[in-house]
Amino acid sequence: DANRAVNPSLPGTPIVRPNPGFGAIFMAGSIGTSDYHSLQAQLLRRMGKGLDLMVAYTFAKALGEVDGGNFGSTYEADGLLQDIFDLNAARSIQSFDIRHRLSASLQYAIPFFNNRTGLARQALAGWTLAAIVTEQTGIGNGVKYGADTSNTGVGSRPDMISNPVLPRSERSVKEWFNTAAFVAPPPGQFGDAPRLSFHNPGINNVDFIVGKTFFVREGMTAVFRAEFYNLFNHTNFS
């Protein structure tokens, strides 16, 4: 809103706008910044005797004043600027701030019985095991208050009075972050809570594959494969 109030005021008082003869004037502009830094490492290794390994790891941090993303999970915090005249107050982690991500894949073509013949070869040879492991910290998120406490025509963020990040042992489905860390801002003021201040639950997932190649005749094979998604039935919350 390009005609937002110059300064916050108490609700119920007239809003003093830069252009008082006009109502809201909506503009779109590239005024925010976003910084992303990361360390990325990858290991590819053919171990020999049918064993292949790939591991990829990323350590990253994303910061910015504005955020319009929704990256694979629920993003509840308001991405709008609270105070258009103070961009630094909106600088926080981003919704795509995924601090750690590890992805590993392992494939093992069991070689022990490939030289067998007849029924032993059909039963024991041609087996393959594979797994894909994904471990990832959650995306950035935050709390919005919503009410226009600043009398500027935009919803305010709350005030933050303590650390919203709970110890890992205290996090649960009922309370993932410290809800007591946020309170309503005073009338006539913007809330001082960061735009985003904690991270959503992460991802813990293991997929597993068992495969068997049957030798029908020269130049012809048949393949059986069973795939198990989220093998350990670990719940990944959004």
ChimeraX attribute file (.defattr): number of C-alpha atoms within 10 A of each C-alpha:
attribute: neighborCount
match mode: 1-to-1
recipient: residues
	/A:1	15
	/A:2	14
	/A:3	18
	/A:4	23
	/A:5	23
	/A:6	15
	/A:7	16
	/A:8	19
	/A:9	19
	/A:10	16
	/A:11	15
	/A:12	8
	/A:13	9
	/A:14	11
	/A:15	19
	/A:16	16
	/A:17	17
	/A:18	13
	/A:19	14
	/A:20	11
	/A:21	6
	/A:22	9
	/A:23	12
	/A:24	14
	/A:25	10
	/A:26	9
	/A:27	8
	/A:28	7
	/A:29	5
	/A:30	6
	/A:31	9
	/A:32	14
	/A:33	12
	/A:34	14
	/A:35	11
	/A:36	13
	/A:37	11
	/A:38	12
	/A:39	10
	/A:40	11
	/A:41	11
	/A:42	13
	/A:43	10
	/A:44	12
	/A:45	12
	/A:46	11
	/A:47	10
	/A:48	8
	/A:49	11
	/A:50	13
	/A:51	17
	/A:52	16
	/A:53	16
	/A:54	15
	/A:55	16
	/A:56	15
	/A:57	17
	/A:58	17
	/A:59	14
	/A:60	16
	/A:61	17
	/A:62	18
	/A:63	19
	/A:64	20
	/A:65	24
	/A:66	23
	/A:67	24
	/A:68	12
	/A:69	11
	/A:70	13
	/A:71	14
	/A:72	11
	/A:73	17
	/A:74	14
	/A:75	19
	/A:76	14
	/A:77	19
	/A:78	21
	/A:79	19
	/A:80	16
	/A:81	22
	/A:82	23
	/A:83	21
	/A:84	16
	/A:85	11
	/A:86	11
	/A:87	16
	/A:88	12
	/A:89	17
	/A:90	23
	/A:91	20
	/A:92	23
	/A:93	28
	/A:94	28
	/A:95	31
	/A:96	24
	/A:97	21
	/A:98	22
	/A:99	17
	/A:100	17
	/A:101	18
	/A:102	17
	/A:103	17
	/A:104	18
	/A:105	18
	/A:106	16
	/A:107	19
	/A:108	18
	/A:109	17
	/A:110	16
	/A:111	15
	/A:112	13
	/A:113	15
	/A:114	14
	/A:115	9
	/A:116	13
	/A:117	12
	/A:118	8
	/A:119	9
	/A:120	12
	/A:121	15
	/A:122	18
	/A:123	15
	/A:124	18
	/A:125	22
	/A:126	19
	/A:127	22
	/A:128	18
	/A:129	17
	/A:130	18
	/A:131	19
	/A:132	18
	/A:133	16
	/A:134	16
	/A:135	16
	/A:136	18
	/A:137	17
	/A:138	24
	/A:139	24
	/A:140	28
	/A:141	22
	/A:142	24
	/A:143	21
	/A:144	21
	/A:145	19
	/A:146	14
	/A:147	15
	/A:148	20
	/A:149	25
	/A:150	25
	/A:151	25
	/A:152	27
	/A:153	17
	/A:154	19
	/A:155	20
	/A:156	27
	/A:157	29
	/A:158	24
	/A:159	21
	/A:160	20
	/A:161	12
	/A:162	12
	/A:163	14
	/A:164	18
	/A:165	16
	/A:166	15
	/A:167	10
	/A:168	9
	/A:169	6
	/A:170	11
	/A:171	14
	/A:172	11
	/A:173	8
	/A:174	6
	/A:175	10
	/A:176	18
	/A:177	22
	/A:178	16
	/A:179	15
	/A:180	11
	/A:181	15
	/A:182	21
	/A:183	15
	/A:184	17
	/A:185	21
	/A:186	13
	/A:187	15
	/A:188	18
	/A:189	20
	/A:190	24
	/A:191	26
	/A:192	17
	/A:193	25
	/A:194	20
	/A:195	30
	/A:196	25
	/A:197	19
	/A:198	23
	/A:199	22
	/A:200	20
	/A:201	19
	/A:202	18
	/A:203	17
	/A:204	17
	/A:205	19
	/A:206	20
	/A:207	16
	/A:208	19
	/A:209	16
	/A:210	16
	/A:211	15
	/A:212	19
	/A:213	17
	/A:214	17
	/A:215	16
	/A:216	10
	/A:217	8
	/A:218	6
	/A:219	6
	/A:220	8
	/A:221	10
	/A:222	10
	/A:223	11
	/A:224	10
	/A:225	12
	/A:226	11
	/A:227	13
	/A:228	13
	/A:229	14
	/A:230	17
	/A:231	13
	/A:232	12
	/A:233	11
	/A:234	11
	/A:235	10
	/A:236	11
	/A:237	12
	/A:238	13
